[in-house]
């Protein structure tokens, strides 16, 4: 395999050609930075977390594919992944994941806090262990929500060097959102996952899957509203939540028939759900007089 083909395989292994996963990690991290810093997070901190999110999501994808290498070849959507086809070896993949984790660690060197370093180690553990939860947890998507949302406590640690109770409420909101969007994702693969014995929320919820997704969206918005109330946010923030609610209702129209293409479209569209909340929160901080928790 030539250098160009190998780099293409690494790109696919890290999902750099599919940025939706990075965005689903980035939005809740940005929400947390805005809340924790009262709407004014240092620009350097924003860049550190944005790049760190990309690196850790890429490392997580590599570790996921290593764990699922014997399953991906049996699933229509994943059968052409580099490890499933043999384009990349397991050793190469593990070295790549390690390099990505090291780079992410270098990013937080300027943040001289033992708290954030402890959280960083825990974040690596969550990312590495998530693929294994699909073997024994009925709703592994909840574990994914913790892993995908771990930028939230890290953001509070970076800004405040503390983990107030409200940051865990924000993490809970992200867990509910992750269950919603990753159930939509799992609905695409349900038939294949049943054949190979993978456990997912789409299988666990069964015929109640659509209702469960919508309840998770509702829980996400309620928890975010509670966080906003704690920080005395105003109309712009709640307008963002209202727009996100409208987006969730649009997702209902995509998934109610349980069509694979519609479910996958709904999953990808969650970028706009997260962006709507971020835009409302940013506007609220920028257009209203400063308020303090």
PyMOL commands that set and color helices and strands:
alter all, ss='L'
color gray80, all
select helices_A, chain A and resi 3-13+20-36+43-67+72-74+82-85+90-110+114-133+140-148+151-160+165-196+201-230+235-255+260-287
alter helices_A, ss='H'
color red, helices_A
deselect
rebuild
show_as cartoon
